[in-house]
Amino acid sequence: VQVVESGGGLVHPGDSLRLSCVISGSSLNIFSMGWYRQTPGSERELVATITNSGRSGTATYADSVRGRFTISRDSAANTVNLQMNDLRPEDSAVYYCKARVGVTTLTARAYWGQGTQVTISS
């Protein structure tokens, strides 16, 4: 399974960025996808996740990004996106995509991408 992120960069406070992640290389089920972020010296933290069930999936967000970030997915393309608006310096981090892939939800395992750097600076 390959998980590849794209879309990071350097922007100013208040700007927007859109991250994308493509999951490929497996015929197994993708049960959920999500975005996490990590800064040096800190643990990786959840940003947003979305289930791969139903028409739109069920999304969850960290309190710090709720109302500013929107996660979405394209199940047919095995893609998950993160639209980030009103970015703040504290949003600067390496953003990682994670996918839970397997035969059943009980046996699914997590696959991570390599990360994409997001920097917000004036």
ABEGO torsion letter per residue (X at the ends): XBBBBBGBEBBBBGBBBBBBBBBBGBABBBABBBBBBBBBGBBBBBABBBBABEAAEBBBBBAAABGABBBBBBAAAGBBBBBBBGBBAAABBBBBBBBBBEABAAABBBBBBAEBBBBBBX
